[in-house]
Amino acid sequence: MKSRLLAGTAAIALAIVGAVLIIFYAQGADQRALQSMKPVDVLVVKTAIPAGTSVEAMAASLVIEKVPASGVADTALSTLDKSAGTVSAVNLIPGEQLLAERLVAPEEVKDEGNTKVPAGLQEVSFQLEPQRVVGGRVAVGEHVGVFLSFEKGAFKAKPEDETTQLTIHKVLVTAVQRAPQTASAEKPKDGQQPAPEDTTLPEGSLLLTVAVTDIDAGKIVFASEFGRIWLSKEPLDAQDNGPRVERREVVYK
């Protein structure tokens, strides 16, 4: 009887030890798998961060997580050391990696909270190269003209000559986001002459958000999908000489 009891006790003990060993092995396997994927440190948003929040204020809402290199965005940040003086360009959502392009100079977002979408309008976003956005010099609160171009025209079912038209006038810009820029020249030290105005060409694309009617929103989306868009700065007092479609036979007239 005693031998049976001892045997049963030993079997239970071995089962417990085996279960513990399996748990430790599984945990070790997870760590080994993570190491095999070359994990790197990445800043991840822990709690929601509103647009315009300074990096100093958002630090408490960020955590450093180890993420496999294959799952890390190219512009993901692991530290805020080189981001002093910047703010969040948009609302940051919990769980997303903190990207360099999400941090911008305060003046790039300072007017966004004061730019309200007029009643009856809706917002739509589209991406353009700097030369199509007045050299990238468009700011929130300004108004733009929207030119739509189509390689095969936009009037007939059958192909025709290329056409361009200033189709939408005096459109309110509600947001401007820029791709990351390379480091700018250092500021002059005390006693030094200020550096000349930076006239280098802008880099990267711009993502613009504008407030338009539902019909104009459809035109912008259609041109983004099947044509091309060009913008002009068009203040509210700019001349409007009526609709004109540019074609080969009229462009020189």
C-alpha angles and dihedrals in degrees: 000000000000091000091054091049092050091048091051092048091050091050092052091048091050090050091052092048090048092051091049091049091050091052093050091046092051091049090048090049091054091051092047091049091050092049090050089058093055099241117214133195115259132177109239127189110249100178129017115281118202121225112270095034113143119237089244092057095042095053092091090054094056132078132190113239132180109239129178109261091238090062098048120103115238092244098039114135128225096185140023094217094111096038101073114143096022130113136204111278094205140010109291118219125216112262098027123117115248107249126200093236090059090069117071141159113285093244090063092066105022094102098043094087090053097047107090124189108246115246113273095023130104134207126245130176132212136170125236140169116255095255089060092053101056090276091309092296097125117118136192112276095029125113126236139190116232118219117195120201130187126187094216099033128256105244109069137044090232121067118272138166122305116279136199128184138174089235106166121041134206097357116184115237111219101174139014123191123183132201115248114286128215117254112286125227117286118265115255116263124235111296094018125115114255115258116257118263112286107250098167117131116266118253132223132006130300126227110211130191119199137181114237142146120276091256094051090046088058091051092052092049092047092050091047090054102039109013141018135275130214126181135209129191102253114179118200091259095051117124120261111198095179133267116318127176114210115221134160093264095051106031093091095045 
